[in-house]
Amino acid sequence: MTTGSEDDLPTVSPAAARRLTEMLAGRHAELLPQWFEIAAERGLVVPAELLPALLAHAERSPRALEALLDVIALGDLDSAFAAGTPLARAAAFVRLRRRDPAAALARLVAGWSGESGEDREALIGRLAVGLGPADEAFLEAAAGDSSKEVRQQAQDLLARLPGSRRVERMRERAMRMVVFRRGPPGDGLDVQAPHACDPELEAAGVARTPPRGMGERAWWLMQVIGLVPPSTWPVEAAVAAAATDWEAALLGGWARGAMRFPDRRWVEALTLLWERTPEARRHELGFGLTGPVAALPPPDREAFLLGVLRWSPARAARLAIPCNHRWGRELSEAFAGTLPLLAATPDLEAIQTLRLLGYRGDPAVEPSIARAAVTTSGVTPVDHALAEALDLLRWRAAMARELTRERGGFMAMP
């Protein structure tokens, strides 16, 4: 199988390489994943002489390692996958999957029996790129691998295939365990939690031993529900859970399901339920909001955050913290529009919002932040956060300009 060469991929501009060197030395190092992401989006690779420093950084940051896979110069992908370093092989396989998922899978299958346990562990998780129904048979076989790590990764990937046989089997069981019925007199749930963790449940990844403070049946029920798309039930089921003896297990399971199979309607339903629950009782609900929100694809995540922002800027800021993506213009401007309100009652939320704008906001909102900074005294925590946000937005704007690729070369720096 020949999948082509990447010898013609251009390296980043000298200005971008200099900025990368500064970041590796510690200046705004937290923005390195964004630098890698933008370079990859624009089909650029890093100069070979910077690779040692990049690898040293990646050893300290797993997230940076993942982002780095897309900006390493590899040349011929087949050769890199066949005989490269572990990092080069992982990077080559990711790119092969993006070009042709089926062909990359065939390449992996052909050499699978000869891979060491360590290499199998490093490669199987890369099937998440381009994951689809064609991967199911291989993953079912890998779920019986001699390596526990390989088995767990295979089970996790199988559980993320909405139409896989494993998910469908769990869906059938879950629908028998939890039946939603509409009123009158009102919506309700009939719940039959499992009485045992049988071999089929264990094979699907259900852990037998519950965490401290949770009963076995509730623990098994929560895991089974979390292995199927939450859309199996109408969103009204979230409210109906309160009238059962299994509220935390049901809600925790649906939150897990919304992370595994991102579902904006269910995230909105869980958020509304959370907000309507007295703060003193929220710890009893069995779930948190940050995981389901962060699992949404960026467009759905931004639409969700915009909705929350309309009624609670502080809540939106807190939910946005774990969402590691570069914001679009609309969300950035919406957050920037809350600054006068937040500045009037300066507190942690105002500072948090400014930091988020600096790290993730569209640099186009920089003039709004600059105007706000002109009117400050420069001595309060909010003033310092404004200055930090401005510095970050200007740094990120320059970073993006340097990584802009045009036909015939790079855009000149202004």
LINFENJO-V163021 format. One record per backbone hydrogen bond with DSSP energy under -0.5 kcal/mol. NH is the residue of the N-H (numbers start at 1). CO is the residue of the C=O. Records with the same first field share a line. If there is no record, write none. Layout:
BEGIN
NH = CO ; CO
END
This chain:
BEGIN
3 = 1
6 = 75
9 = 6
12 = 45
13 = 402
17 = 13
18 = 14
19 = 15
20 = 16
21 = 17
22 = 18
23 = 19
24 = 20
25 = 21
26 = 23
27 = 22
28 = 26
29 = 26
31 = 28
32 = 29
35 = 31
36 = 32
37 = 33
38 = 34
39 = 35
40 = 36
41 = 37
42 = 38
43 = 40
44 = 39
45 = 10
46 = 71
50 = 47
51 = 48
54 = 50
55 = 51
56 = 52
57 = 53
58 = 54
59 = 55
60 = 56 ; 57
61 = 57 ; 58
65 = 61
66 = 62
67 = 63
68 = 64
69 = 65 ; 66
70 = 67
71 = 68
77 = 4 ; 75
80 = 76
81 = 77
82 = 78
83 = 79
84 = 80
89 = 85
90 = 86
91 = 87
92 = 88
93 = 89
94 = 90
95 = 91
96 = 92
97 = 93
98 = 94
99 = 95
100 = 96
104 = 100
105 = 101
106 = 102
107 = 103
108 = 104
109 = 105
110 = 106
111 = 107
112 = 108 ; 109
114 = 111
115 = 112
120 = 116
121 = 117
122 = 118
123 = 119
124 = 120
125 = 121
126 = 123
127 = 124
128 = 125
129 = 126
130 = 128
131 = 128
135 = 132
136 = 133
139 = 135
140 = 136
141 = 137
142 = 138
143 = 139
144 = 141
145 = 142
151 = 147
152 = 148
153 = 149
154 = 150
155 = 151
156 = 152
157 = 153
158 = 154
159 = 155
160 = 157
161 = 158
162 = 160
164 = 161
168 = 164
169 = 165
170 = 166
171 = 167
172 = 168
173 = 169
174 = 170
175 = 171
176 = 172
177 = 173
178 = 174
179 = 190
180 = 178
181 = 188
188 = 181
190 = 179
191 = 189
192 = 177
198 = 196
202 = 198
203 = 199
204 = 200
205 = 202
206 = 201
207 = 205
210 = 208
214 = 211
219 = 215
220 = 216
221 = 217
222 = 218
223 = 219
224 = 220
225 = 221
226 = 222
227 = 223 ; 224
228 = 225
232 = 229
233 = 230
237 = 234
238 = 235
239 = 236
240 = 236
241 = 237
242 = 239
243 = 240
244 = 241
250 = 246
251 = 247
252 = 248
253 = 249
254 = 250
255 = 251
256 = 252
257 = 253
258 = 254
259 = 255
260 = 256
261 = 257
267 = 263
268 = 264
269 = 265
270 = 266
271 = 267
272 = 268
273 = 269
274 = 270
275 = 271
276 = 272
277 = 273 ; 274
281 = 278
282 = 278 ; 279
284 = 281
285 = 282
292 = 288
293 = 289
294 = 290
295 = 291
296 = 292 ; 293
300 = 297
301 = 297
302 = 298
303 = 299
304 = 300
305 = 301
306 = 302
307 = 303
308 = 304
309 = 305
310 = 306
311 = 307 ; 308
312 = 308
316 = 312
317 = 313
318 = 314
319 = 315
320 = 316
321 = 317 ; 318
323 = 320
324 = 322
325 = 323
327 = 360
332 = 328
333 = 329
334 = 330
335 = 331
336 = 332
337 = 333
338 = 334 ; 335
339 = 336
342 = 338
343 = 339
344 = 340
345 = 341 ; 342
346 = 343
351 = 347
352 = 348
353 = 349
354 = 350
355 = 351
356 = 352
357 = 353
358 = 354
359 = 355
360 = 356
361 = 356 ; 357
365 = 362
366 = 363
367 = 364
368 = 365
369 = 365
370 = 366
371 = 367
372 = 368
373 = 369
374 = 370
375 = 371 ; 372
376 = 373
384 = 380
385 = 381
386 = 382
387 = 383
388 = 384
389 = 385
390 = 386
391 = 387
392 = 388
393 = 389
394 = 390
395 = 391
396 = 392
397 = 393
398 = 394
399 = 395
400 = 396
401 = 397
402 = 398
403 = 399
404 = 401
406 = 409
409 = 406
411 = 404
END
